[in-house]
């Protein structure tokens, strides 16, 4: 395993981050793996050297956080050995104050996440999306209080426009409060719009980049094809159908298969190696429902793509509309 600092912080994270959305309860999504199925994969990730785990309060409506916290304890992992990230913003109930980034919801959200995790702090507390209904000053003041209270060490943001991130950062700077140290954004071979503004902004400001959906929800691995949807998740994933499906997406997926065949590795390994080769990227957030998924990701750490391979993978890309901000 390779390790790097998260942005300009002093915190060290593995170059692969295990995303916990896959683990929770099937009552939330039919493809989700429950606790007993999840533990062997979390153990495998830890044994590989992954020390970075990302979840959110909305994943299985809190069950994902519970599974992660219990797994850390069952595996006998010391709290200081792992980096735990979670997120807030999405609805956690029917009430008008059970969503968003207002100070009232923030208070209950962070306490709820810590209770479910069974921890007294998280390493990285992230806003899942931009809140159009709450003043940026209130958002950043509330998050700063979380840091000052010791409930989180660092703050992170997720998919939004670069101008929105800049506005939030400026509000924090103006108030002398904690700023974001990372951006968790939608970035992969089939969706590269983040290269226009967000990633250059993160590089300039020293934010770590943590791409979500690095395999384009199965498109780049061949689970989503021109003929249809292969895996159970792909068949039941409405988001994947909305995000990907134009011919150029499938051409890119074909090129991933071509490079993978030439190298004798999996498609996932090639797609992740491409991301890891981008200097701005700290750690892709990988999902794993089988041990092979983790092994493929581990293989990407040592795969160095040649210039011609990178050109082959990138040259068929066509601009997309904004995907993943909602």
Number of C-alpha atoms within 10 A of each C-alpha: 14 13 15 14 14 23 22 12 13 9 13 15 21 23 25 29 25 25 21 27 23 23 31 26 21 13 11 13 17 12 20 23 20 18 18 11 14 22 20 15 20 24 17 15 22 18 11 15 17 24 23 23 24 22 24 25 27 22 23 23 18 20 22 29 31 21 22 25 19 16 20 20 12 11 13 9 14 9 15 9 10 19 19 24 24 26 24 24 22 19 16 19 11 8 8 9 16 18 19 25 29 21 18 13 20 22 15 12 21 22 17 15 25 20 16 19 25 16 14 13 23 23 21 23 29 26 25 25 22 22 18 10 9 13 13 22 17 16 21 26 17 20 30 21 16 22 20 13 11 14 20 24 16 24 24 23 26 23 24 23 15 17 12 15 21 15 13 22 21 17 21 22 13 10 13 11 18 21 20 24 22 26 27 23 25 22 26 22 22 29 22 17 18 20 12 10 12 21 22 15 17 21 15 10 16 17 26 25 27 26 24 24 20 25 27 22 22 21 26 28 20 20 16 24 18 12 6 11 19 14 14 12 19 20 15 14 16 10 12 19 14 9 18 20 16 12 12 15 23 20 16 22 25 19 21 28 22 17 20 17 13 10 13 9 16 21 25 26 24 31 26 27 21 22 21 21 15 9 9 20 22 26 26 28 23 23 21 22 15 13 13 12 17 23 17 18 22 22 18 23 17 13 17 14 16 9 9 9 17 17 11 15 24 17 10 16 15 15 10 13 8 15 16 16 13 9
